[in-house]
Amino acid sequence: MPDISNITDKAVSCFLAHSLVGHYHTKGENVHKYFAVVSRLIDKAKYEYLLAREAALEEEKEGKLSYEQLEKRNQGQYFYTNTITNHLENCINAVARIYKILRRLPPNYSFSASSKAKKIRDSIEHIDERIANSIQGSVSLNIAEDASSVELVNEHLSMLDLADEIKVLNKTILEFLQK
């Protein structure tokens, strides 16, 4: 999973600073509310992605331990798959919601990018329907052995694409917040 820890700007901080000086009050109530939500969601997406990445790195270290090291530790082997899955689902959901909100902004904000995360987000959100309809297949994200991608119901998302989407969204949101 690519490292995005170098994205240090916090959109929420930028939003709050501009809000305090009344920057958004002239832009309309909905724009102000949209900015409040997307600034929180992009920071959430970054946070969840980094937690998933951290867990993937721990999983990799765990897999390299010898039997002797595991025996000496006397706690068995740790599995991080659920942690990685949970954080990636949260991240993907936040990214998809950001796209939906940005498309609702007035035309002067000009946002037309498409999300590679949306299809897998939809697959995640509709797992319950697949189960109810007895449709075969996974009921959770399948994470590649090297954590380079995830797959669910024939939808595939590389972590490079997800990291790139987060970077682009973060930059776009910060630009919009200062517009």
LUMKEKOL-447761 format. One record per atom (N, C-alpha, C): residue number from 1; residue in one letter; atom name; x, y, z. Coordinates in steps of 0.2 Angstrom, whole numbers. Example, Ala and Ser with C-alpha at 12.3 -4.5 7.8 and 13.67 -1.06 7.14 Angstrom:
BEGIN
{1; a; N; {66; -28; 39}};
{1; a; CA; {62; -22; 39}};
{1; a; C; {66; -16; 39}};
{2; s; N; {64; -11; 35}};
{2; s; CA; {68; -5; 36}};
{2; s; C; {64; 0; 39}};
This chain:
BEGIN
{1; m; N; {4; -6; 0}};
{1; m; CA; {0; 0; 0}};
{1; m; C; {4; 6; 0}};
{2; p; N; {3; 11; -5}};
{2; p; CA; {7; 17; -5}};
{2; p; C; {6; 21; 2}};
{3; d; N; {12; 24; 3}};
{3; d; CA; {11; 28; 9}};
{3; d; C; {9; 35; 8}};
{4; i; N; {4; 38; 11}};
{4; i; CA; {1; 44; 10}};
{4; i; C; {2; 49; 16}};
{5; s; N; {6; 47; 21}};
{5; s; CA; {7; 50; 27}};
{5; s; C; {10; 57; 26}};
{6; n; N; {13; 58; 20}};
{6; n; CA; {15; 65; 18}};
{6; n; C; {10; 70; 17}};
{7; i; N; {4; 68; 16}};
{7; i; CA; {-2; 73; 16}};
{7; i; C; {-4; 75; 23}};
{8; t; N; {-1; 81; 24}};
{8; t; CA; {-1; 83; 31}};
{8; t; C; {-7; 88; 32}};
{9; d; N; {-9; 92; 27}};
{9; d; CA; {-14; 97; 28}};
{9; d; C; {-20; 94; 30}};
{10; k; N; {-23; 97; 35}};
{10; k; CA; {-30; 94; 38}};
{10; k; C; {-35; 99; 35}};
{11; a; N; {-40; 96; 31}};
{11; a; CA; {-45; 100; 28}};
{11; a; C; {-50; 103; 33}};
{12; v; N; {-51; 99; 39}};
{12; v; CA; {-55; 102; 44}};
{12; v; C; {-52; 108; 47}};
{13; s; N; {-46; 108; 48}};
{13; s; CA; {-43; 114; 51}};
{13; s; C; {-43; 120; 46}};
{14; c; N; {-42; 119; 40}};
{14; c; CA; {-43; 124; 35}};
{14; c; C; {-51; 127; 34}};
{15; f; N; {-55; 122; 35}};
{15; f; CA; {-62; 124; 35}};
{15; f; C; {-64; 128; 41}};
{16; l; N; {-62; 126; 47}};
{16; l; CA; {-63; 130; 53}};
{16; l; C; {-60; 137; 53}};
{17; a; N; {-54; 137; 50}};
{17; a; CA; {-51; 144; 50}};
{17; a; C; {-55; 148; 45}};
{18; h; N; {-57; 146; 40}};
{18; h; CA; {-60; 150; 35}};
{18; h; C; {-67; 152; 38}};
{19; s; N; {-70; 147; 41}};
{19; s; CA; {-77; 148; 44}};
{19; s; C; {-77; 153; 49}};
{20; l; N; {-72; 154; 53}};
{20; l; CA; {-71; 158; 59}};
{20; l; C; {-71; 166; 56}};
{21; v; N; {-68; 167; 50}};
{21; v; CA; {-68; 173; 47}};
{21; v; C; {-74; 175; 43}};
{22; g; N; {-79; 170; 42}};
{22; g; CA; {-85; 171; 38}};
{22; g; C; {-84; 170; 31}};
{23; h; N; {-79; 167; 29}};
{23; h; CA; {-77; 165; 22}};
{23; h; C; {-83; 162; 18}};
{24; y; N; {-86; 157; 21}};
{24; y; CA; {-91; 153; 18}};
{24; y; C; {-98; 156; 18}};
{25; h; N; {-99; 161; 22}};
{25; h; CA; {-106; 164; 23}};
{25; h; C; {-109; 167; 16}};
{26; t; N; {-104; 169; 12}};
{26; t; CA; {-107; 172; 6}};
{26; t; C; {-108; 167; 0}};
{27; k; N; {-106; 161; 2}};
{27; k; CA; {-106; 156; -4}};
{27; k; C; {-113; 152; -3}};
{28; g; N; {-117; 153; 2}};
{28; g; CA; {-123; 150; 2}};
{28; g; C; {-123; 144; 8}};
{29; e; N; {-129; 143; 11}};
{29; e; CA; {-129; 139; 16}};
{29; e; C; {-127; 131; 14}};
{30; n; N; {-130; 129; 8}};
{30; n; CA; {-128; 122; 6}};
{30; n; C; {-120; 121; 5}};
{31; v; N; {-117; 126; 2}};
{31; v; CA; {-110; 126; 1}};
{31; v; C; {-106; 125; 7}};
{32; h; N; {-108; 129; 12}};
{32; h; CA; {-105; 129; 19}};
{32; h; C; {-106; 122; 22}};
{33; k; N; {-112; 119; 21}};
{33; k; CA; {-113; 113; 24}};
{33; k; C; {-109; 107; 21}};
{34; y; N; {-109; 108; 14}};
{34; y; CA; {-105; 103; 10}};
{34; y; C; {-98; 103; 12}};
{35; f; N; {-95; 109; 13}};
{35; f; CA; {-88; 110; 14}};
{35; f; C; {-87; 107; 21}};
{36; a; N; {-92; 108; 26}};
{36; a; CA; {-91; 105; 33}};
{36; a; C; {-90; 98; 32}};
{37; v; N; {-94; 94; 28}};
{37; v; CA; {-94; 87; 28}};
{37; v; C; {-88; 85; 24}};
{38; v; N; {-87; 87; 18}};
{38; v; CA; {-81; 85; 14}};
{38; v; C; {-74; 86; 18}};
{39; s; N; {-74; 91; 21}};
{39; s; CA; {-67; 92; 25}};
{39; s; C; {-66; 87; 30}};
{40; r; N; {-72; 85; 34}};
{40; r; CA; {-71; 80; 39}};
{40; r; C; {-70; 73; 35}};
{41; l; N; {-74; 72; 30}};
{41; l; CA; {-73; 65; 26}};
{41; l; C; {-66; 64; 23}};
{42; i; N; {-63; 69; 20}};
{42; i; CA; {-56; 68; 17}};
{42; i; C; {-51; 67; 23}};
{43; d; N; {-52; 70; 29}};
{43; d; CA; {-47; 68; 34}};
{43; d; C; {-49; 61; 37}};
{44; k; N; {-55; 59; 37}};
{44; k; CA; {-57; 52; 39}};
{44; k; C; {-54; 47; 34}};
{45; a; N; {-55; 49; 27}};
{45; a; CA; {-52; 44; 22}};
{45; a; C; {-44; 43; 23}};
{46; k; N; {-41; 49; 24}};
{46; k; CA; {-34; 48; 25}};
{46; k; C; {-32; 44; 31}};
{47; y; N; {-35; 46; 37}};
{47; y; CA; {-34; 42; 43}};
{47; y; C; {-36; 35; 43}};
{48; e; N; {-41; 33; 40}};
{48; e; CA; {-43; 26; 39}};
{48; e; C; {-38; 22; 34}};
{49; y; N; {-36; 25; 29}};
{49; y; CA; {-31; 22; 24}};
{49; y; C; {-25; 21; 28}};
{50; l; N; {-22; 26; 32}};
{50; l; CA; {-16; 25; 35}};
{50; l; C; {-16; 20; 41}};
{51; l; N; {-22; 19; 44}};
{51; l; CA; {-23; 14; 49}};
{51; l; C; {-23; 7; 45}};
{52; a; N; {-26; 6; 40}};
{52; a; CA; {-26; 0; 36}};
{52; a; C; {-19; -2; 33}};
{53; r; N; {-15; 3; 31}};
{53; r; CA; {-9; 2; 29}};
{53; r; C; {-4; 0; 35}};
{54; e; N; {-5; 3; 41}};
{54; e; CA; {-1; 1; 47}};
{54; e; C; {-3; -6; 48}};
{55; a; N; {-9; -8; 48}};
{55; a; CA; {-11; -15; 50}};
{55; a; C; {-8; -20; 44}};
{56; a; N; {-8; -18; 38}};
{56; a; CA; {-5; -22; 33}};
{56; a; C; {2; -23; 34}};
{57; l; N; {6; -18; 36}};
{57; l; CA; {13; -18; 37}};
{57; l; C; {14; -23; 43}};
{58; e; N; {10; -23; 49}};
{58; e; CA; {10; -27; 54}};
{58; e; C; {9; -34; 52}};
{59; e; N; {4; -35; 48}};
{59; e; CA; {3; -42; 45}};
{59; e; C; {9; -45; 42}};
{60; e; N; {12; -41; 38}};
{60; e; CA; {18; -43; 34}};
{60; e; C; {23; -45; 39}};
{61; k; N; {25; -41; 44}};
{61; k; CA; {30; -43; 49}};
{61; k; C; {28; -49; 53}};
{62; e; N; {21; -50; 54}};
{62; e; CA; {19; -56; 58}};
{62; e; C; {20; -62; 54}};
{63; g; N; {19; -62; 47}};
{63; g; CA; {20; -67; 43}};
{63; g; C; {27; -70; 42}};
{64; k; N; {32; -65; 44}};
{64; k; CA; {39; -67; 43}};
{64; k; C; {42; -70; 50}};
{65; l; N; {38; -70; 55}};
{65; l; CA; {40; -73; 61}};
{65; l; C; {41; -80; 61}};
{66; s; N; {46; -83; 64}};
{66; s; CA; {48; -90; 64}};
{66; s; C; {43; -93; 69}};
{67; y; N; {43; -100; 69}};
{67; y; CA; {39; -104; 74}};
{67; y; C; {42; -103; 81}};
{68; e; N; {49; -102; 81}};
{68; e; CA; {52; -101; 87}};
{68; e; C; {50; -94; 90}};
{69; q; N; {50; -89; 86}};
{69; q; CA; {48; -83; 88}};
{69; q; C; {41; -82; 91}};
{70; l; N; {37; -86; 87}};
{70; l; CA; {30; -86; 90}};
{70; l; C; {29; -90; 96}};
{71; e; N; {33; -95; 97}};
{71; e; CA; {33; -99; 103}};
{71; e; C; {35; -95; 109}};
{72; k; N; {41; -92; 107}};
{72; k; CA; {44; -88; 113}};
{72; k; C; {39; -82; 115}};
{73; r; N; {36; -79; 110}};
{73; r; CA; {31; -74; 112}};
{73; r; C; {25; -77; 116}};
{74; n; N; {24; -83; 115}};
{74; n; CA; {18; -86; 119}};
{74; n; C; {11; -83; 119}};
{75; q; N; {10; -80; 113}};
{75; q; CA; {3; -77; 112}};
{75; q; C; {0; -79; 106}};
{76; g; N; {3; -84; 102}};
{76; g; CA; {0; -86; 96}};
{76; g; C; {2; -81; 90}};
{77; q; N; {-1; -82; 85}};
{77; q; CA; {0; -78; 79}};
{77; q; C; {-6; -72; 79}};
{78; y; N; {-4; -66; 77}};
{78; y; CA; {-9; -61; 77}};
{78; y; C; {-11; -61; 69}};
{79; f; N; {-18; -60; 68}};
{79; f; CA; {-21; -59; 62}};
{79; f; C; {-24; -52; 61}};
{80; y; N; {-22; -48; 56}};
{80; y; CA; {-24; -41; 55}};
{80; y; C; {-29; -40; 49}};
{81; t; N; {-31; -46; 46}};
{81; t; CA; {-36; -45; 41}};
{81; t; C; {-42; -41; 42}};
{82; n; N; {-45; -43; 48}};
{82; n; CA; {-52; -39; 49}};
{82; n; C; {-50; -32; 51}};
{83; t; N; {-45; -30; 54}};
{83; t; CA; {-43; -23; 55}};
{83; t; C; {-42; -20; 48}};
{84; i; N; {-38; -23; 44}};
{84; i; CA; {-37; -20; 37}};
{84; i; C; {-43; -19; 34}};
{85; t; N; {-48; -24; 33}};
{85; t; CA; {-54; -24; 30}};
{85; t; C; {-58; -18; 33}};
{86; n; N; {-59; -18; 39}};
{86; n; CA; {-63; -13; 42}};
{86; n; C; {-61; -6; 41}};
{87; h; N; {-54; -4; 41}};
{87; h; CA; {-52; 2; 39}};
{87; h; C; {-53; 4; 32}};
{88; l; N; {-51; -1; 28}};
{88; l; CA; {-52; 0; 21}};
{88; l; C; {-59; 2; 19}};
{89; e; N; {-64; -2; 22}};
{89; e; CA; {-71; -1; 20}};
{89; e; C; {-73; 6; 22}};
{90; n; N; {-71; 8; 28}};
{90; n; CA; {-72; 15; 30}};
{90; n; C; {-69; 20; 26}};
{91; c; N; {-63; 19; 23}};
{91; c; CA; {-60; 24; 19}};
{91; c; C; {-63; 24; 12}};
{92; i; N; {-65; 18; 9}};
{92; i; CA; {-68; 18; 3}};
{92; i; C; {-75; 21; 3}};
{93; n; N; {-79; 20; 9}};
{93; n; CA; {-85; 23; 10}};
{93; n; C; {-84; 31; 10}};
{94; a; N; {-80; 34; 14}};
{94; a; CA; {-78; 41; 14}};
{94; a; C; {-77; 44; 7}};
{95; v; N; {-73; 40; 4}};
{95; v; CA; {-71; 43; -3}};
{95; v; C; {-77; 43; -8}};
{96; a; N; {-81; 38; -8}};
{96; a; CA; {-87; 38; -12}};
{96; a; C; {-92; 44; -10}};
{97; r; N; {-92; 45; -4}};
{97; r; CA; {-97; 50; -1}};
{97; r; C; {-94; 57; -3}};
{98; i; N; {-88; 58; -3}};
{98; i; CA; {-85; 64; -5}};
{98; i; C; {-86; 66; -12}};
{99; y; N; {-86; 61; -17}};
{99; y; CA; {-87; 62; -24}};
{99; y; C; {-94; 64; -25}};
{100; k; N; {-99; 61; -21}};
{100; k; CA; {-106; 62; -22}};
{100; k; C; {-107; 69; -20}};
{101; i; N; {-104; 72; -14}};
{101; i; CA; {-105; 78; -12}};
{101; i; C; {-102; 84; -16}};
{102; l; N; {-96; 82; -19}};
{102; l; CA; {-93; 87; -23}};
{102; l; C; {-97; 88; -30}};
{103; r; N; {-100; 83; -32}};
{103; r; CA; {-104; 84; -38}};
{103; r; C; {-110; 89; -37}};
{104; r; N; {-112; 90; -31}};
{104; r; CA; {-118; 94; -29}};
{104; r; C; {-116; 101; -28}};
{105; l; N; {-109; 103; -28}};
{105; l; CA; {-107; 110; -28}};
{105; l; C; {-109; 114; -34}};
{106; p; N; {-110; 120; -33}};
{106; p; CA; {-112; 124; -39}};
{106; p; C; {-107; 124; -44}};
{107; p; N; {-109; 125; -50}};
{107; p; CA; {-104; 125; -56}};
{107; p; C; {-98; 128; -56}};
{108; n; N; {-97; 134; -52}};
{108; n; CA; {-91; 137; -52}};
{108; n; C; {-85; 133; -48}};
{109; y; N; {-87; 128; -45}};
{109; y; CA; {-82; 123; -42}};
{109; y; C; {-80; 118; -47}};
{110; s; N; {-83; 117; -52}};
{110; s; CA; {-81; 113; -58}};
{110; s; C; {-77; 106; -55}};
{111; f; N; {-81; 101; -53}};
{111; f; CA; {-78; 95; -51}};
{111; f; C; {-81; 89; -56}};
{112; s; N; {-77; 86; -59}};
{112; s; CA; {-80; 81; -64}};
{112; s; C; {-76; 74; -64}};
{113; a; N; {-72; 73; -59}};
{113; a; CA; {-68; 67; -59}};
{113; a; C; {-72; 61; -57}};
{114; s; N; {-70; 55; -59}};
{114; s; CA; {-74; 49; -57}};
{114; s; C; {-70; 45; -52}};
{115; s; N; {-74; 41; -49}};
{115; s; CA; {-71; 37; -43}};
{115; s; C; {-70; 30; -45}};
{116; k; N; {-64; 27; -44}};
{116; k; CA; {-63; 20; -45}};
{116; k; C; {-66; 16; -39}};
{117; a; N; {-66; 20; -34}};
{117; a; CA; {-69; 17; -27}};
{117; a; C; {-76; 16; -27}};
{118; k; N; {-80; 19; -31}};
{118; k; CA; {-87; 19; -30}};
{118; k; C; {-90; 12; -32}};
{119; k; N; {-88; 8; -37}};
{119; k; CA; {-91; 2; -38}};
{119; k; C; {-89; -3; -32}};
{120; i; N; {-83; -3; -30}};
{120; i; CA; {-82; -7; -24}};
{120; i; C; {-86; -5; -18}};
{121; r; N; {-87; 1; -17}};
{121; r; CA; {-91; 4; -11}};
{121; r; C; {-98; 1; -12}};
{122; d; N; {-101; 1; -18}};
{122; d; CA; {-107; -1; -19}};
{122; d; C; {-108; -9; -18}};
{123; s; N; {-103; -12; -19}};
{123; s; CA; {-102; -20; -18}};
{123; s; C; {-102; -21; -10}};
{124; i; N; {-99; -17; -7}};
{124; i; CA; {-98; -17; 0}};
{124; i; C; {-105; -16; 3}};
{125; e; N; {-108; -10; 1}};
{125; e; CA; {-115; -8; 4}};
{125; e; C; {-121; -13; 2}};
{126; h; N; {-120; -17; -3}};
{126; h; CA; {-125; -22; -5}};
{126; h; C; {-124; -29; -3}};
{127; i; N; {-119; -30; 1}};
{127; i; CA; {-118; -37; 3}};
{127; i; C; {-124; -41; 6}};
{128; d; N; {-128; -37; 10}};
{128; d; CA; {-134; -40; 14}};
{128; d; C; {-139; -42; 8}};
{129; e; N; {-139; -38; 3}};
{129; e; CA; {-144; -41; -2}};
{129; e; C; {-142; -47; -6}};
{130; r; N; {-135; -47; -7}};
{130; r; CA; {-132; -53; -10}};
{130; r; C; {-134; -60; -5}};
{131; i; N; {-133; -59; 1}};
{131; i; CA; {-134; -64; 6}};
{131; i; C; {-141; -66; 6}};
{132; a; N; {-146; -61; 6}};
{132; a; CA; {-153; -62; 6}};
{132; a; C; {-155; -66; 0}};
{133; n; N; {-152; -64; -6}};
{133; n; CA; {-154; -67; -12}};
{133; n; C; {-150; -74; -14}};
{134; s; N; {-146; -76; -9}};
{134; s; CA; {-142; -82; -9}};
{134; s; C; {-138; -82; -15}};
{135; i; N; {-135; -76; -17}};
{135; i; CA; {-130; -75; -22}};
{135; i; C; {-123; -78; -19}};
{136; q; N; {-120; -82; -23}};
{136; q; CA; {-113; -85; -21}};
{136; q; C; {-108; -79; -21}};
{137; g; N; {-103; -80; -17}};
{137; g; CA; {-97; -76; -17}};
{137; g; C; {-95; -73; -10}};
{138; s; N; {-90; -69; -10}};
{138; s; CA; {-87; -67; -4}};
{138; s; C; {-92; -62; -1}};
{139; v; N; {-92; -61; 6}};
{139; v; CA; {-96; -57; 10}};
{139; v; C; {-91; -52; 13}};
{140; s; N; {-85; -51; 11}};
{140; s; CA; {-80; -47; 14}};
{140; s; C; {-75; -45; 8}};
{141; l; N; {-72; -39; 9}};
{141; l; CA; {-66; -37; 5}};
{141; l; C; {-61; -43; 5}};
{142; n; N; {-59; -45; -1}};
{142; n; CA; {-53; -49; -2}};
{142; n; C; {-47; -45; -3}};
{143; i; N; {-42; -46; 1}};
{143; i; CA; {-36; -42; 1}};
{143; i; C; {-31; -46; -2}};
{144; a; N; {-27; -43; -7}};
{144; a; CA; {-22; -46; -10}};
{144; a; C; {-16; -48; -5}};
{145; e; N; {-13; -53; -6}};
{145; e; CA; {-8; -56; -1}};
{145; e; C; {-3; -50; 0}};
{146; d; N; {-1; -46; -5}};
{146; d; CA; {4; -40; -4}};
{146; d; C; {0; -34; -2}};
{147; a; N; {-6; -34; -1}};
{147; a; CA; {-10; -28; 1}};
{147; a; C; {-10; -23; -4}};
{148; s; N; {-9; -25; -11}};
{148; s; CA; {-9; -20; -16}};
{148; s; C; {-16; -19; -19}};
{149; s; N; {-21; -23; -17}};
{149; s; CA; {-27; -22; -20}};
{149; s; C; {-32; -25; -16}};
{150; v; N; {-39; -23; -17}};
{150; v; CA; {-44; -27; -14}};
{150; v; C; {-49; -29; -20}};
{151; e; N; {-53; -34; -18}};
{151; e; CA; {-58; -36; -23}};
{151; e; C; {-64; -39; -19}};
{152; l; N; {-70; -37; -23}};
{152; l; CA; {-76; -40; -20}};
{152; l; C; {-81; -40; -26}};
{153; v; N; {-84; -46; -27}};
{153; v; CA; {-89; -47; -32}};
{153; v; C; {-87; -44; -38}};
{154; n; N; {-81; -47; -41}};
{154; n; CA; {-79; -45; -47}};
{154; n; C; {-77; -38; -48}};
{155; e; N; {-77; -34; -43}};
{155; e; CA; {-75; -27; -43}};
{155; e; C; {-68; -27; -40}};
{156; h; N; {-63; -23; -43}};
{156; h; CA; {-56; -23; -41}};
{156; h; C; {-54; -16; -40}};
{157; l; N; {-50; -15; -34}};
{157; l; CA; {-48; -8; -33}};
{157; l; C; {-40; -9; -31}};
{158; s; N; {-36; -6; -35}};
{158; s; CA; {-29; -6; -32}};
{158; s; C; {-28; 0; -27}};
{159; m; N; {-23; -2; -22}};
{159; m; CA; {-22; 3; -17}};
{159; m; C; {-18; 9; -20}};
{160; l; N; {-15; 8; -25}};
{160; l; CA; {-12; 14; -29}};
{160; l; C; {-17; 19; -31}};
{161; d; N; {-22; 16; -34}};
{161; d; CA; {-28; 20; -37}};
{161; d; C; {-31; 24; -31}};
{162; l; N; {-33; 20; -25}};
{162; l; CA; {-36; 23; -19}};
{162; l; C; {-32; 28; -16}};
{163; a; N; {-25; 27; -16}};
{163; a; CA; {-21; 32; -13}};
{163; a; C; {-21; 39; -18}};
{164; d; N; {-20; 37; -24}};
{164; d; CA; {-21; 43; -29}};
{164; d; C; {-27; 47; -28}};
{165; e; N; {-33; 43; -28}};
{165; e; CA; {-39; 47; -27}};
{165; e; C; {-39; 51; -20}};
{166; i; N; {-36; 49; -15}};
{166; i; CA; {-36; 52; -9}};
{166; i; C; {-32; 59; -10}};
{167; k; N; {-26; 58; -13}};
{167; k; CA; {-22; 64; -14}};
{167; k; C; {-25; 69; -18}};
{168; v; N; {-29; 67; -24}};
{168; v; CA; {-32; 72; -28}};
{168; v; C; {-38; 75; -24}};
{169; l; N; {-42; 71; -21}};
{169; l; CA; {-47; 74; -17}};
{169; l; C; {-45; 79; -12}};
{170; n; N; {-40; 77; -8}};
{170; n; CA; {-37; 81; -3}};
{170; n; C; {-35; 88; -6}};
{171; k; N; {-31; 88; -12}};
{171; k; CA; {-29; 94; -15}};
{171; k; C; {-35; 98; -18}};
{172; t; N; {-40; 95; -21}};
{172; t; CA; {-46; 98; -23}};
{172; t; C; {-50; 101; -18}};
{173; i; N; {-51; 98; -12}};
{173; i; CA; {-55; 100; -7}};
{173; i; C; {-51; 106; -4}};
{174; l; N; {-45; 106; -3}};
{174; l; CA; {-41; 112; 0}};
{174; l; C; {-42; 118; -5}};
{175; e; N; {-41; 117; -11}};
{175; e; CA; {-42; 122; -16}};
{175; e; C; {-49; 125; -15}};
{176; f; N; {-54; 121; -15}};
{176; f; CA; {-61; 123; -15}};
{176; f; C; {-62; 127; -8}};
{177; l; N; {-59; 125; -3}};
{177; l; CA; {-60; 128; 4}};
{177; l; C; {-57; 135; 4}};
{178; q; N; {-52; 136; -1}};
{178; q; CA; {-49; 143; -1}};
{178; q; C; {-51; 147; -6}};
{179; k; N; {-56; 145; -10}};
{179; k; CA; {-59; 148; -16}};
{179; k; C; {-63; 154; -14}};
